[in-house]
């Protein structure tokens, strides 16, 4: 294990301590954290800046607000309820359709209005929030999966994580829901992370449960070679998020909606490092290239152009790795 880790360090893989010391602490001022840790505040900032986000239907903050919940949901056949201060997908309730007075989840289970109110009460009590503080339940538009991505998603919406460093998109992956993750795009819960060539928007192989794979575990579809739709617009959306928060080390989570295109789902001031494994590419080398720039452009579109010039191929900073497994049987040599 030690020898493997030493080999990885030579390839520029960024570890947790180095991430915190050299990038999070240096480039993310503490006073900006509330801008991203509070999803409701993030959404309001994005709307004020003209950045596309899923529509907010309403919020429930106090027990008194529960009386308004039925009116907020009236006439809506689908929606998402989530905690404003949640993390890791915990506490997110996705309603796919209505059946008479019942609300039907993506797995077919039906909930009553009382069940929805109970879930909102749990959110407000802080069960799912960072630090267990009292929270707000947000009710918003449920994203309709882009047709290109739908065949690779199990009962959920895939999202695209773009790591933006000093305003420059530097690495990206798509997280695909699986049966194992219960339809959630969360790697720790069993979603598949698939690398994306950031200059082109074309997918590569992926990682699933700490093993490299080249097929979706539920559908057997190849992971590599998929062109992500609207890629230039998506990168520009990620780059513009820097102006919202002025966080120099930022994770931007974007979904692709069938009707509205790229939408920002949330921002993260402490994005994880699994994106390196999905791409088989070390972050340290990527970020060093950004630091070596004489000038970082002011305009988001120009920073996207800079991304394409800096990272047009994965060759120089790609990791040397074992062949991907089709059944998850081969161990991942680059786990960190």
C-alpha positions as CSV (number, residue, x, y, z in Angstrom):
1,X,0.0,0.0,0.0
2,X,2.8,2.4,0.9
3,X,4.6,1.7,-2.4
4,X,1.4,2.2,-4.3
5,X,0.8,5.6,-2.6
6,X,4.4,6.7,-3.4
7,X,3.9,5.9,-7.1
8,X,0.7,7.8,-7.1
9,X,2.3,10.9,-5.5
10,X,4.8,10.9,-8.4
11,X,1.8,11.0,-10.8
12,X,0.4,14.1,-9.1
13,X,-2.4,12.6,-7.1
14,X,-3.6,15.1,-4.5
15,X,-4.2,13.7,-1.0
16,X,-6.7,15.0,1.6
17,X,-4.2,16.8,3.8
18,X,-2.5,18.5,0.9
19,X,-5.9,19.5,-0.5
20,X,-6.9,21.1,2.7
21,X,-3.5,22.8,3.4
22,X,-2.6,24.0,-0.1
23,X,-5.9,24.7,-1.7
24,X,-9.0,24.8,0.6
25,X,-7.3,26.9,3.3
26,X,-5.3,29.1,0.9
27,X,-8.1,29.9,-1.6
28,X,-11.4,29.5,0.2
29,X,-12.0,32.3,2.7
30,X,-14.1,31.1,5.7
31,X,-16.6,34.0,5.3
32,X,-17.6,32.6,1.9
33,X,-18.5,29.1,3.2
34,X,-22.1,30.0,4.1
35,X,-22.6,31.0,0.5
36,X,-22.3,27.3,-0.6
37,X,-23.1,25.4,2.6
38,X,-26.7,26.9,2.5
39,X,-28.3,25.7,-0.7
40,X,-31.1,28.2,-0.5
41,X,-28.6,31.1,-0.3
42,X,-26.7,29.6,-3.2
43,X,-29.9,29.4,-5.3
44,X,-30.8,33.0,-4.6
45,X,-27.3,34.2,-5.5
46,X,-27.4,32.3,-8.7
47,X,-30.8,33.7,-9.6
48,X,-29.6,37.2,-8.9
49,X,-26.7,36.6,-11.3
50,X,-28.8,35.2,-14.0
51,X,-27.4,31.7,-13.6
52,X,-29.7,28.8,-14.4
53,X,-30.9,26.6,-11.4
54,X,-33.9,24.4,-10.8
55,X,-37.0,26.4,-10.0
56,X,-37.8,26.8,-6.3
57,X,-41.4,26.1,-5.5
58,X,-41.3,27.0,-1.9
59,X,-39.7,26.5,1.5
60,X,-40.7,25.2,4.9
61,X,-38.8,26.6,7.8
62,X,-41.1,26.5,10.9
63,X,-43.8,24.1,12.1
64,X,-46.3,26.8,11.2
65,X,-45.1,26.6,7.6
66,X,-46.3,23.0,7.3
67,X,-49.8,24.3,6.9
68,X,-48.7,25.8,3.5
69,X,-47.1,22.6,2.2
70,X,-50.3,21.3,0.6
71,X,-50.7,24.6,-1.3
72,X,-47.0,24.5,-2.4
73,X,-47.5,21.0,-3.8
74,X,-50.9,21.7,-5.4
75,X,-51.0,20.8,-9.0
76,X,-47.5,19.4,-9.0
77,X,-47.0,15.9,-10.2
78,X,-43.3,15.8,-9.4
79,X,-40.9,17.6,-7.2
80,X,-37.8,17.3,-5.0
81,X,-37.7,18.1,-1.2
82,X,-34.2,18.5,0.3
83,X,-32.5,20.1,3.3
84,X,-30.9,23.5,2.7
85,X,-27.9,22.5,4.8
86,X,-27.7,18.8,3.8
87,X,-24.7,16.9,2.4
88,X,-24.1,13.6,0.6
89,X,-27.6,13.4,-0.7
90,X,-29.0,12.7,2.8
91,X,-32.6,13.8,3.3
92,X,-33.4,14.2,-0.4
93,X,-36.9,13.1,-1.3
94,X,-37.8,12.7,-5.0
95,X,-41.4,12.4,-6.0
96,X,-41.9,11.1,-9.5
97,X,-45.7,11.3,-9.9
98,X,-49.1,11.6,-8.2
99,X,-51.8,8.9,-7.8
100,X,-55.0,10.4,-6.5
101,X,-53.9,11.8,-3.1
102,X,-50.7,9.9,-2.9
103,X,-47.2,11.0,-3.9
104,X,-45.2,8.3,-5.7
105,X,-41.4,8.0,-5.4
106,X,-39.2,6.8,-8.2
107,X,-39.1,3.2,-6.7
108,X,-42.9,3.0,-6.8
109,X,-43.6,3.5,-3.1
110,X,-46.5,5.9,-2.4
111,X,-46.5,8.5,0.4
112,X,-49.4,10.5,1.9
113,X,-49.3,14.2,2.5
114,X,-48.8,13.4,6.2
115,X,-45.7,11.4,5.2
116,X,-44.4,14.4,3.2
117,X,-45.0,16.7,6.2
118,X,-43.2,14.3,8.5
119,X,-40.2,14.3,6.2
120,X,-40.2,18.1,6.1
121,X,-40.4,18.1,10.0
122,X,-37.3,15.8,10.1
123,X,-35.4,18.2,7.8
124,X,-36.3,21.2,10.0
125,X,-35.2,19.4,13.1
126,X,-31.7,19.1,11.6
127,X,-31.5,15.4,11.2
128,X,-29.8,15.7,7.8
129,X,-28.0,19.1,8.2
130,X,-24.3,19.8,8.7
131,X,-23.8,20.1,12.4
132,X,-27.3,19.1,13.3
133,X,-28.6,22.7,13.2
134,X,-32.2,23.6,12.5
135,X,-32.8,23.6,8.8
136,X,-35.1,24.6,6.0
137,X,-36.9,22.1,3.7
138,X,-36.7,23.3,0.1
139,X,-39.2,22.1,-2.5
140,X,-38.1,22.5,-6.1
141,X,-38.4,21.4,-9.7
142,X,-37.5,17.8,-10.3
143,X,-35.0,17.7,-13.1
144,X,-36.0,15.6,-16.2
145,X,-33.0,13.6,-17.4
146,X,-31.5,14.6,-20.8
147,X,-32.3,11.8,-23.3
148,X,-28.6,11.2,-24.0
149,X,-28.0,10.3,-20.3
150,X,-31.2,8.6,-19.4
151,X,-30.1,5.1,-20.7
152,X,-27.2,5.2,-18.3
153,X,-29.1,6.3,-15.2
154,X,-31.0,4.0,-12.8
155,X,-34.1,5.8,-11.4
156,X,-32.3,9.0,-10.9
157,X,-30.6,12.1,-12.3
158,X,-26.9,11.9,-13.1
159,X,-24.9,15.0,-12.2
160,X,-21.7,16.4,-13.4
161,X,-19.0,17.6,-11.0
162,X,-16.7,20.2,-12.3
163,X,-13.7,21.2,-10.2
164,X,-13.0,24.9,-10.7
165,X,-9.7,26.3,-9.6
166,X,-9.2,30.0,-9.5
167,X,-12.1,30.3,-11.9
168,X,-10.6,27.8,-14.4
169,X,-12.5,24.5,-14.9
170,X,-9.8,21.9,-14.3
171,X,-11.3,18.4,-14.0
172,X,-14.7,16.9,-14.4
173,X,-16.7,13.7,-14.0
174,X,-20.2,12.5,-14.3
175,X,-21.9,10.5,-11.5
176,X,-24.4,7.9,-12.7
177,X,-27.1,6.5,-10.4
178,X,-27.2,2.8,-10.0
179,X,-29.4,0.2,-8.3
180,X,-26.8,0.0,-5.6
181,X,-27.1,3.7,-4.9
182,X,-30.9,3.6,-4.9
183,X,-31.0,6.1,-7.8
184,X,-28.8,8.7,-6.2
185,X,-25.8,10.2,-7.9
186,X,-23.5,9.7,-4.8
187,X,-20.3,7.7,-5.2
188,X,-20.2,6.7,-1.5
189,X,-23.7,5.2,-1.9
190,X,-22.7,3.2,-5.0
191,X,-23.1,5.5,-8.0
192,X,-20.6,5.2,-10.8
193,X,-18.0,8.0,-11.3
194,X,-17.0,8.5,-14.9
195,X,-14.1,10.7,-16.1
196,X,-14.7,13.4,-18.7
197,X,-12.1,14.8,-21.0
198,X,-12.6,18.3,-19.9
199,X,-11.7,20.0,-23.2
200,X,-14.1,17.9,-25.3
201,X,-16.9,16.7,-22.9
202,X,-16.3,13.0,-24.0
203,X,-16.5,10.4,-21.2
204,X,-13.7,7.9,-20.4
205,X,-13.8,4.8,-18.1
206,X,-15.1,5.0,-14.6
207,X,-14.9,3.8,-11.0
208,X,-17.5,2.0,-9.0
209,X,-17.2,0.9,-5.4
210,X,-13.4,1.6,-5.5
211,X,-12.9,-0.5,-8.7
212,X,-12.3,0.6,-12.2
213,X,-15.1,-0.3,-14.6
214,X,-15.9,0.4,-18.3
215,X,-19.6,-0.6,-18.3
216,X,-22.5,0.5,-16.3
217,X,-23.1,-2.2,-13.6
218,X,-26.9,-2.3,-14.2
219,X,-27.2,-1.9,-17.9
220,X,-23.9,-3.1,-19.3
221,X,-23.5,0.0,-21.5
222,X,-20.0,1.2,-22.3
223,X,-19.0,4.2,-20.2
224,X,-16.4,5.7,-22.5
225,X,-17.0,7.7,-25.7
226,X,-20.2,9.5,-24.7
227,X,-20.4,13.1,-25.8
228,X,-22.0,15.2,-23.0
229,X,-24.5,17.6,-24.5
230,X,-24.1,21.3,-24.3
231,X,-20.5,20.9,-23.0
232,X,-19.2,24.4,-23.7
233,X,-22.3,26.0,-22.1
234,X,-21.9,23.6,-19.1
235,X,-18.2,24.6,-18.6
236,X,-19.0,28.3,-18.8
237,X,-21.8,27.8,-16.2
238,X,-19.2,26.2,-13.9
239,X,-16.7,28.9,-14.5
240,X,-19.3,31.6,-13.8
241,X,-19.8,30.1,-10.3
242,X,-16.5,31.4,-9.3
243,X,-17.9,35.0,-9.4
244,X,-20.8,33.9,-7.1
245,X,-18.6,32.9,-4.2
246,X,-14.9,33.9,-5.0
247,X,-13.9,30.4,-3.7
248,X,-10.7,29.5,-5.4
249,X,-11.1,25.7,-5.0
250,X,-14.7,24.9,-5.9
251,X,-16.8,21.9,-6.8
252,X,-19.7,22.8,-9.1
253,X,-22.5,20.2,-9.5
254,X,-24.5,20.5,-12.7
255,X,-27.4,18.6,-14.0
256,X,-28.6,18.3,-17.6
257,X,-32.3,18.9,-18.0
258,X,-34.3,17.6,-21.0
259,X,-36.0,21.0,-21.5
260,X,-33.8,23.6,-19.8
261,X,-30.3,22.3,-20.5
262,X,-27.5,22.7,-17.9
263,X,-28.7,23.8,-14.4
264,X,-26.5,24.3,-11.3
265,X,-27.6,22.0,-8.5
266,X,-25.2,23.0,-5.8
267,X,-21.7,24.3,-5.0
268,X,-19.1,22.7,-2.7
269,X,-16.2,24.4,-0.9
270,X,-14.6,21.1,0.0
271,X,-15.0,18.9,-3.1
272,X,-13.8,15.4,-2.7
273,X,-10.8,13.8,-4.4
274,X,-12.5,10.8,-6.1
275,X,-12.7,12.8,-9.3
276,X,-9.0,12.0,-9.8
277,X,-9.7,8.3,-9.7
278,X,-12.6,8.6,-12.1
279,X,-10.3,10.4,-14.5
280,X,-7.1,8.5,-13.8
281,X,-5.5,11.9,-13.5
282,X,-3.8,13.7,-10.7
283,X,-5.1,17.0,-9.5
284,X,-1.8,18.4,-8.3
285,X,-0.5,18.6,-11.9
286,X,-3.6,20.1,-13.2
287,X,-3.7,22.8,-10.5
288,X,0.0,23.6,-11.0
289,X,-0.7,24.4,-14.6
290,X,-3.3,27.0,-13.6
291,X,-0.9,28.4,-11.0
292,X,1.7,28.8,-13.7
293,X,-0.4,31.1,-15.8
294,X,0.8,34.7,-16.0
295,X,-2.8,36.0,-16.3
296,X,-6.1,34.3,-15.5
297,X,-8.8,35.8,-17.7
298,X,-11.6,37.8,-16.1
299,X,-14.4,36.6,-18.4
300,X,-15.8,33.1,-17.7
301,X,-15.9,32.3,-21.4
302,X,-12.2,33.2,-21.7
303,X,-11.4,31.0,-18.8
304,X,-13.1,28.1,-20.5
305,X,-10.9,28.7,-23.6
306,X,-8.0,28.6,-21.2
307,X,-9.2,25.2,-20.0
308,X,-9.1,23.8,-23.5
309,X,-5.6,25.1,-24.1
310,X,-4.2,23.8,-20.8
311,X,-5.9,20.4,-20.8
312,X,-6.6,19.6,-24.4
313,X,-5.4,16.0,-23.8
314,X,-5.0,13.8,-20.7
315,X,-1.7,12.5,-21.9
316,X,0.8,14.4,-19.8
317,X,-1.0,14.1,-16.5
318,X,-2.9,10.9,-16.8
319,X,-2.1,8.1,-14.4
320,X,-0.7,4.7,-15.4
321,X,-3.4,2.3,-14.4
322,X,-4.5,-1.3,-14.7
323,X,-7.1,-2.2,-17.3
324,X,-10.7,-1.4,-16.3
325,X,-12.9,-4.3,-15.3
326,X,-16.3,-5.0,-16.7
327,X,-17.6,-6.7,-13.6
328,X,-15.8,-4.7,-10.9
329,X,-13.5,-7.7,-10.2
330,X,-10.1,-5.9,-10.8
331,X,-8.7,-3.9,-7.8
332,X,-8.3,-0.2,-8.2
333,X,-4.6,0.6,-8.0
334,X,-5.2,4.3,-7.6
335,X,-7.4,4.4,-4.6
336,X,-6.7,7.3,-2.2
